[in-house]
Amino acid sequence: MSIIFRMYARTYQAIFKVVSTLFVKIPEPILIEGPGSLSSVPALLMKEQLTSVMIVTDKGIVQTGLMDSLLKELQHQSIRFVVFDEVKPNPTIEQIETALSLYNKELLKGVIAIGGGSPIDLAKAMLARHVRPKKSIPQLKGVLKVGKKLPLLIAVPTTSGTGSEATLAAVVTNLNTLEKYAINDPHLVPKYAILDPLLTMKLPKHLTATTGMDALTHAVEAYIGYANTLATKQASEEAVRLIYKHIGPCVLQESNIEARSKMQKAAYLAGYAFTRAYVGNIHAIAHTLGGFYNVPHGLANAVLMPVVLRAYGKKVHIPLAKLADLAHVCGPRDSTAEKAEKFIQSIEEMNLAFGIPRWFEVIQEIDIPKMATRANQEANPLYPVPVLFRKVDFEDIYRKVSRKAEFV
């Protein structure tokens, strides 16, 4: 990467930070949290004078019966609802358009998104298309392309990971081009976020683990990037502290309500942080793995995080050392470099304990140059990462997390 491009990227990031801080107001959702807080939704709809809504979710949520009491109360309150439960991981443009057609056909006035990041992201993207009917999803890709207030959106996460209930991003997949990218606009922040830990109790252990590591990735990338602020640093630090204390009990103890509540709050705080301070190269690479091979986002982030952090080298030693202190994974006499390395090692140890692999079986050598190009295009010049990666650096990371790398 040339010196000229480095100067251009850093200048771009500095200007973008100033402009977004001064002129782009990112709202915070109204937060309702605690066991049983899902039951507050009908009253919120009545307060907002909404008599018809779409519930965006997936078939797994429907089959668990998590929504049964909500649907019964909506009927009792004479609030008309239509359930769209066709959401799949890594929501596609086709799924978004199908949901939008149903939303418009039924003349609905708002959305309740219940599930992990996929239902919430699909709901955001669908409503963005609703208010911008002349723009396709690819045309909404990027930053500040929506620019209109959305109908009421209530986000109800059933995982503790994506933080989508707090963010201005909707991540979608284009199956035709194998791209995975984000629509970013302040209008996509949900008006209400419902954090009910009871909804996470039936989540399989591997999903609890990978979504928790997803939240950790958000907090870490927001913390080490150059666009952070005092507020995002504080949110990231609190998220890391909560994750290191509660992710283990959350994974191992299905009925530990306190741990699940704290992990939900950690995911929310991490979402708050990265929607203002941005993510980085870990996400740029993870998005391509989702687009090409449908790798779940939390899993991709968990595997990539220690590899990319170690590739950053000295540039991240100071912030990672601070996180190591917060996470209590180092000693008081350790040097800054030793603390940073112990923090990275602690991530690897959590991955191992949770059964998260060190590599991806699916990566094909023939795809690496194209994926590296797309990761490079996503990351540069926008992401304020501590180390600007070149295309060859991205290629190196893909090869390091390829199963074949173990035999080189």
PyMOL commands that set and color helices and strands:
alter all, ss='L'
color gray80, all
select helices_A, chain A and resi 3-23+37-47+59-64+68-76+93-105+117-131+137-140+164-166+186-188+197-200+205-224+230-252+257-277+281-293+297-327+336-353+365-379+391-400+403-407
alter helices_A, ss='H'
color red, helices_A
select strands_A, chain A and resi 30-33+52-56+80-84+110-115+142-143+152-157+169-174+179-184+192-195
alter strands_A, ss='S'
color yellow, strands_A
deselect
rebuild
show_as cartoon
